[in-house]
Amino acid sequence: METVVYRVTTAALQSSSTVKIMPITAMIDKVLLHFPAGCFKAGTNILMDNGSIEKIEQVKIGMNVACHNSHGKVLNTYKRDYSGDIYKIDSLEVTPEHPFLAVKKDDVLRGGRTLFPGGRLWNRYRSKPSWEPKWIKAKHLSEGDFVVSPILKDEKDVENIDLSIFMEDKEYSHNEIKKVRDKEISDGYIRNKYGKRKIKRYIDVDELFLRLAGYYLSDGSLRYSRIYDKTNNSDIPTGISFTFCIDEDEYVDDVVSICNTIFGIKPYVKKRKNKNVTDINLTNVLIARMFKQLFGEHFDGKFIHPMFMKLPLEKQRCLIDGIWRGDGTVNKTNKTINLKNERLLYQVYTILNRLRLYPSLFLSSWSVSYLENCINQHKFYHNGFLFKKIHKINKENYDGKVYNLNVDKYNSYIANNLAVHNCNSLVEILINHGTVQIFPYPPGGLALNDVTPEYEMNQNVVINDSIEVFIQNHDNLNPHTVTVTLHLNELKLEKEGERR
């Protein structure tokens, strides 16, 4: 008994294909299905529906992610071993088969030049390109094509923050909470267990607070004292601090004024000429806890709480203004924010994109740049998307794990700020022997994800009875190459071979 391998391959199947093979008397002992699925390397940043950022390998089933035009729930996550080419497009490292929402440069050329909305040549042509993006695989993209960076569209305002929620910390037992709250909260003011001064219970989320939050994200830190939380086994933050260059008096005065206005507390200011800096210290446990929970701490541990990622645009502009004042530069054409914090950089990019400020993110320099006005053929807004020209595509060999997501509704998600298709492309595989169906797959099809399914079989076939392989593509957006491999033990074969 020898083994023959039959491979049935569809070339860029758009709808369906049926192939017949004629074996001699044999037994099918194995069926393998091969899908060239698209996936991403670990570390790819996924934009969640609430504006937070998660690494693709940390995304869980049931989470809600942002899609190219809305949001969707993650139905499944995939991880597999991969060895082959990886394309680097913008900052995204991806396998060749993964589709991007993109526009080919040849589809938008007029007179040898890119005709883009808002450009000076746009109105000169009667026949204008539609700029309707399509799903295009990474391997089919070229330098000069355009990829799409979607905008987080939903808006949800937050009027104020209740400081009392930051009293319910680990150092209180459940029996203490009500007693402490009744004692320390009165007439719209609040006092912490460790403090003597009462401050306003409700903090308005307005221009001043958001600018202060921006200062904290760029130049702020938490201060700790010897107050110890036995339950949480960590020091309790007792205040917040800001550090500016010694000549940035305007920003120092602004922070002091905001703290006085919002909290009714005047911070302590100290110039340290030996280090060429000015320190600002505000002492209050509740305020420190609030900043820790809403914005994190340490340069690489800060973030923007989701409640601020969908604020009205005029409020978000104040947050960006504070961040730029602390860690920003400006030149003739654009502003740049420098933050050595990948998650925070991606969140800042997301807000800048909501503000339509033409952001560009550069992890090599830990910065994101943006412009107030940028009408050119390399980057522009149209129909709710930021179109970005691909300036360079690199290809390298990779051997390691890759990841993918299956998202409902819109079958897409946003990876490293770019719209990509998910792996919810389906095929249906049927194998018939004569009049008997020997390999049915459940209705609905098989997801073209990151696995090569292998099915053990024990099915006899006889001479002159053909084996019919039927493959149906249920992905209306993309053709797919699908290979069905049958391992047969032929009873009368003298030599192993391969048939196509």
C-alpha positions in Angstrom: 0.0 0.0 0.0 1.5 3.3 -1.0 0.3 6.9 -0.5 -0.8 9.3 -3.3 -1.3 13.0 -2.6 -4.0 14.8 -4.5 -4.0 18.5 -4.4 -6.9 20.5 -5.6 -6.1 24.2 -5.8 -8.4 27.1 -6.7 -6.6 30.1 -8.1 -8.0 33.3 -6.7 -11.5 31.8 -6.3 -14.2 34.5 -6.3 -17.3 32.3 -6.2 -17.1 28.5 -6.4 -15.2 25.7 -8.1 -15.7 22.0 -8.6 -12.9 19.6 -9.4 -13.0 15.9 -10.1 -10.2 13.4 -9.7 -10.3 9.8 -10.7 -8.3 7.5 -8.4 -8.0 3.7 -8.6 -9.2 1.6 -5.7 -7.9 3.3 -2.6 -8.7 4.5 0.9 -8.8 8.2 1.9 -7.1 8.5 5.2 -6.6 12.2 5.6 -7.9 15.6 4.3 -6.1 18.9 4.8 -7.3 22.3 4.0 -4.8 25.1 3.3 -5.7 28.8 3.5 -3.1 31.6 3.0 -4.4 33.6 5.9 -3.3 37.1 6.7 -2.0 37.9 10.2 0.1 40.4 12.2 3.2 40.2 14.4 2.9 40.5 18.1 3.0 44.1 19.4 0.6 45.4 16.8 -1.6 48.1 18.4 -5.4 47.6 18.1 -7.7 50.5 18.7 -10.6 49.5 20.9 -14.1 51.0 20.6 -13.6 53.1 23.8 -10.4 54.6 22.5 -8.0 52.6 24.5 -5.1 50.6 22.9 -4.4 46.9 23.3 -1.7 44.7 21.8 -3.2 42.2 19.4 -1.9 39.3 21.4 -3.7 40.7 24.5 -7.1 41.2 22.8 -9.8 38.8 24.2 -13.0 37.3 22.9 -15.9 39.6 23.7 -13.9 42.8 23.6 -15.2 45.6 21.4 -12.8 47.0 18.8 -13.1 50.0 16.5 -13.8 49.1 12.9 -13.3 51.1 9.7 -16.7 52.7 10.0 -18.1 51.8 13.4 -17.3 49.1 16.0 -17.7 45.4 16.5 -17.2 42.6 19.0 -14.3 40.2 18.8 -15.7 36.7 18.1 -12.5 34.8 18.1 -8.7 35.4 18.3 -6.0 33.4 16.5 -2.4 32.6 16.9 -0.2 30.5 14.7 3.4 29.7 13.7 4.5 31.4 10.5 7.6 31.3 8.4 7.7 33.5 5.3 7.6 37.0 4.0 6.4 39.9 6.2 5.5 43.3 4.6 6.1 46.5 6.6 3.6 49.1 5.4 3.7 52.3 7.3 4.5 50.9 10.8 2.4 47.8 10.3 4.1 44.4 9.9 1.8 41.9 8.2 1.7 38.7 6.2 1.2 39.0 2.4 -2.4 37.9 2.3 -3.9 40.4 4.8 -6.2 43.0 3.2 -6.0 46.7 3.8 -8.6 49.3 3.1 -6.8 51.2 0.4 -6.8 52.9 -3.0 -4.5 52.0 -5.8 -2.5 55.0 -7.2 -3.3 54.0 -10.8 -7.1 54.4 -10.1 -6.7 58.1 -9.1 -4.3 59.4 -11.6 -5.3 62.1 -14.1 -2.7 63.4 -16.6 0.0 61.4 -14.8 -0.7 63.2 -11.4 -2.7 62.2 -8.4 -6.1 63.9 -8.5 -7.2 64.2 -4.8 -10.2 66.0 -3.2 -9.4 69.6 -2.3 -6.3 69.8 -4.5 -5.8 72.7 -6.9 -6.5 70.4 -9.9 -9.6 68.8 -8.5 -12.1 71.0 -10.3 -10.3 71.0 -13.7 -11.4 67.5 -14.5 -15.0 66.4 -15.2 -14.1 62.7 -14.7 -13.0 62.5 -11.1 -11.8 59.4 -9.2 -14.2 58.2 -6.6 -11.6 57.6 -3.9 -13.8 54.7 -2.7 -11.4 52.5 -0.9 -11.3 48.7 -1.4 -9.9 45.7 0.4 -6.5 45.1 -1.1 -4.0 42.5 0.1 -0.7 43.6 1.4 1.2 41.8 -1.3 -0.7 43.8 -4.0 0.0 47.2 -2.5 2.8 49.4 -3.9 4.6 52.5 -3.0 2.4 55.4 -4.0 -0.9 53.7 -3.1 -3.1 55.1 -0.4 -4.1 53.4 2.9 -6.9 54.5 5.1 -6.7 55.7 8.8 -10.3 55.8 10.1 -11.5 58.4 12.6 -13.1 57.4 15.9 -16.4 59.0 15.2 -18.6 58.6 18.3 -18.9 61.5 20.7 -19.8 61.3 24.4 -19.4 64.3 26.8 -18.4 64.1 30.4 -19.5 67.0 32.5 -17.8 66.3 35.8 -15.9 63.8 38.0 -17.1 62.8 41.4 -14.1 62.7 43.7 -16.0 60.5 46.2 -15.4 57.4 44.0 -11.7 57.7 44.8 -12.5 57.3 48.5 -13.5 53.7 48.0 -9.9 52.5 48.0 -8.3 49.4 49.4 -7.4 50.8 52.8 -11.1 51.0 53.7 -13.0 47.9 54.7 -16.6 47.6 53.4 -17.9 48.4 56.9 -15.9 51.6 57.0 -16.9 53.0 53.6 -20.4 54.2 54.5 -19.3 55.7 57.8 -16.4 57.5 56.2 -18.5 58.8 53.3 -21.2 60.1 55.6 -18.7 61.8 57.8 -16.4 63.2 55.1 -18.9 64.3 52.4 -21.1 67.3 53.0 -22.5 70.3 51.2 -20.8 69.5 47.9 -17.4 69.2 49.5 -15.2 66.3 50.4 -12.4 65.5 52.7 -10.1 62.4 52.6 -9.5 60.2 55.5 -5.9 61.5 55.8 -6.6 65.1 55.1 -7.9 68.2 57.0 -8.8 70.4 54.0 -12.2 70.0 52.2 -12.3 70.5 48.5 -15.0 70.5 45.9 -16.6 67.0 45.4 -17.4 67.5 41.7 -14.6 68.5 39.4 -15.8 70.0 36.1 -14.3 68.4 33.0 -13.7 71.7 31.3 -11.0 73.5 29.4 -8.9 74.1 32.6 -9.1 70.5 33.9 -8.2 69.0 30.5 -5.3 71.3 30.0 -4.0 70.4 33.5 -4.5 66.7 32.5 -2.4 67.4 29.4 0.3 69.0 31.5 0.3 65.9 33.8 0.6 63.5 30.9 3.6 65.2 29.6 5.4 66.7 32.6 3.5 65.4 35.7 4.2 62.8 38.3 2.8 61.4 41.5 4.2 62.0 45.0 4.2 59.4 47.7 4.6 59.6 51.5 4.9 57.1 54.3 1.1 56.6 54.5 0.8 52.9 53.9 -2.1 50.9 52.5 -1.9 47.4 54.2 -4.6 45.9 52.0 -3.1 47.1 48.7 0.5 46.6 49.9 1.7 49.8 48.3 2.3 53.4 49.2 -0.6 55.8 48.7 0.0 58.7 46.4 -0.4 61.9 48.4 0.0 64.6 45.7 0.9 65.5 42.1 3.9 67.3 40.8 4.9 69.1 37.6 8.4 69.9 36.4 9.1 72.6 33.8 12.2 74.2 32.4 13.2 77.2 34.6 12.3 79.7 31.9 8.8 78.3 31.3 7.1 80.8 33.7 4.0 81.0 31.5 3.3 77.3 32.0 4.2 77.4 35.7 1.8 80.3 36.3 -0.9 78.5 34.3 -0.7 75.3 36.3 -0.8 77.2 39.6 -3.8 79.2 38.5 -5.7 76.1 37.3 -5.1 74.3 40.6 -6.3 77.3 42.5 -9.4 77.6 40.4 -10.4 74.0 40.2 -9.4 72.6 43.6 -9.1 75.8 45.7 -5.5 74.8 46.5 -2.4 76.8 45.8 0.5 74.5 44.9 4.0 75.0 46.3 6.5 76.3 43.6 10.2 75.9 43.9 12.9 76.9 41.4 16.0 74.6 41.3 18.6 76.6 39.5 21.2 73.9 39.8 19.0 71.7 37.6 17.5 74.5 35.6 13.9 73.4 36.4 10.9 74.6 38.3 8.9 72.2 40.4 5.2 72.5 41.3 3.8 70.4 44.1 0.1 70.0 45.0 -0.6 67.8 48.1 -4.0 66.0 48.3 -4.6 62.3 48.4 -7.9 62.3 46.5 -6.5 64.4 43.7 -3.5 62.2 43.5 -5.7 59.1 43.3 -7.8 60.6 40.6 -4.8 61.4 38.4 -3.4 57.9 39.0 -6.6 56.1 38.0 -7.5 58.4 35.0 -4.0 59.0 33.6 -1.6 56.4 35.1 1.9 57.2 36.3 5.6 57.1 35.2 6.6 58.0 31.7 5.9 54.6 30.2 2.8 53.9 32.3 0.6 56.9 31.5 -2.5 56.7 29.4 -5.7 58.6 28.6 -8.8 57.1 30.3 -11.5 56.0 27.8 -13.9 58.6 29.2 -11.8 61.3 27.6 -11.3 59.6 24.2 -14.7 60.6 22.8 -15.2 64.0 24.3 -16.4 66.9 22.1 -13.6 68.1 19.9 -13.3 71.5 21.5 -12.5 69.7 24.8 -10.1 67.3 23.3 -8.2 70.2 21.7 -7.5 71.5 25.3 -6.1 68.2 26.3 -3.8 68.2 23.3 -2.8 71.8 24.0 -1.7 70.8 27.5 0.3 67.8 26.3 2.0 69.9 23.6 2.9 72.7 26.1 4.7 70.1 28.2 6.5 68.0 25.6 6.0 69.7 22.3 8.0 71.5 19.6 7.0 73.6 16.6 8.6 74.4 13.3 7.5 76.2 10.1 5.2 73.4 9.0 4.0 71.3 11.9 3.9 70.7 15.6 5.4 67.7 17.3 4.6 65.9 20.6 7.4 63.7 22.0 6.4 61.0 24.4 8.4 57.9 25.1 5.2 55.9 25.7 3.8 53.8 22.8 0.3 53.4 24.1 0.0 57.1 24.9 1.3 58.1 21.5 -1.3 56.0 19.7 -4.1 57.6 21.9 -2.8 61.1 21.1 -2.7 60.1 17.4 -6.4 59.0 17.7 -7.5 62.3 19.2 -5.5 64.3 16.6 -7.2 62.3 13.9 -10.6 63.1 15.4 -9.5 66.8 15.3 -8.5 66.3 11.6 -5.0 67.6 12.3 -3.3 65.2 9.8 -1.2 63.3 12.4 1.8 61.2 11.6 3.3 58.8 14.2 7.0 57.9 14.4 7.9 55.2 16.9 11.6 55.5 15.8 11.7 59.0 17.4 8.8 58.5 19.9 6.8 61.3 18.4 3.6 62.3 16.7 3.5 65.3 14.5 0.4 67.2 13.2 -0.7 70.2 11.2 -3.6 72.7 11.3 -3.8 72.7 7.5 -2.3 70.2 5.1 -3.8 70.0 1.6 -1.4 67.9 -0.5 -1.3 64.7 -2.4 0.4 62.8 0.4 -2.2 63.1 3.1 -5.8 64.4 3.1 -9.3 63.8 4.6 -12.2 62.6 2.5 -15.5 60.9 3.4 -14.6 60.5 7.0 -11.1 58.9 6.4 -7.6 60.1 6.5 -5.9 58.9 3.3 -2.2 58.4 3.6 0.2 57.7 0.8 2.5 54.7 1.2 6.1 56.1 0.8 7.9 52.8 1.5 7.2 49.1 1.7 9.8 46.8 3.1 9.8 43.0 2.9 11.7 40.7 5.2 11.7 37.0 6.2 10.1 36.2 9.5 9.8 33.0 11.5 7.6 33.2 14.6 4.1 33.7 15.9 1.5 35.8 14.1 -2.0 36.9 15.3 -5.4 37.7 13.9 -8.9 38.6 15.0 -12.4 37.7 13.9 -14.8 40.7 14.4 -18.5 40.7 13.8 -20.7 43.2 11.9 -18.2 45.1 9.8 -15.4 42.4 9.5 -12.6 44.9 10.1 -10.5 46.4 12.8 -7.9 49.2 13.2 -4.2 48.0 13.5 -1.5 50.6 14.0 -4.0 53.3 13.0 -4.8 51.6 9.6 -8.1 49.9 8.6 -7.6 46.1 8.0 -10.0 43.3 7.1 -10.5 40.6 9.7 -10.3 36.8 9.2 -14.0 36.3 9.0 -13.8 35.2 5.4 -15.5 31.9 4.9 -15.2 28.9 2.5 -17.4 25.9 2.3 -15.7 22.5 1.4 -17.6 19.4 0.2 -16.1 16.2 -1.0 -18.2 13.6 -2.7 -17.4 10.1 -3.8 -19.8 9.0 -6.4 -23.2 9.8 -5.0 -22.0 9.7 -1.4 -20.9 12.9 0.5 -17.9 11.9 2.5 -16.7 15.3 3.7 -19.5 17.7 4.7 -18.5 20.8 6.5 -21.2 22.4 8.8 -23.4 25.1 7.2 -21.9 28.6 7.3 -18.4 27.6 6.1 -15.0 27.4 7.5 -13.2 30.6 8.6 -10.0 31.4 6.6 -8.1 32.0 9.8 -4.7 31.0 11.0 -4.9 27.2 11.0 -4.5 24.3 8.6 -7.3 22.0 9.6 -6.5 18.3 9.3 -9.2 15.6 9.3 -8.6 11.9 9.8 -10.7 9.7 7.5 -11.2 6.0 6.8 -13.2 6.1 3.5 -12.8 3.5 0.8 -13.1 4.6 -2.8 -13.2 2.3 -5.8 -12.1 2.5 -9.4 -14.1 4.6 -11.8 -16.0 6.4 -9.0 -14.7 10.0 -9.1 -14.0 12.1 -6.1 -15.6 15.5 -6.4 -14.2 18.4 -4.5 -16.5 21.4 -4.2 -15.2 24.7 -2.8 -17.4 27.8 -2.3 -16.1 31.2 -1.4 -18.4 33.1 0.9 -16.3 36.3 1.0 -17.9 38.6 -1.5 -15.1 41.2 -1.1 -12.1 39.2 -1.8 -11.0 36.2 -4.0 -9.1 33.5 -2.1 -6.7 30.8 -3.1 -7.8 27.5 -1.4 -6.0 24.2 -1.5 -7.7 20.9 -0.5 -5.2 18.0 -0.1 -6.3 14.4 0.0 -4.0 11.7 1.3 -5.0 8.4 -0.3 -3.6 4.9 0.3 -3.9 3.4 -3.2 -4.1 -0.4 -3.1 -2.8 -1.0 -6.6 -0.3 1.8 -7.2 3.4 0.9 -7.8 4.8 4.4 -7.4 4.0 7.4 -5.2 3.1 10.6 -7.1 1.3 13.8 -7.1 -1.7 14.8 -9.3 -3.2 18.3 -9.6 
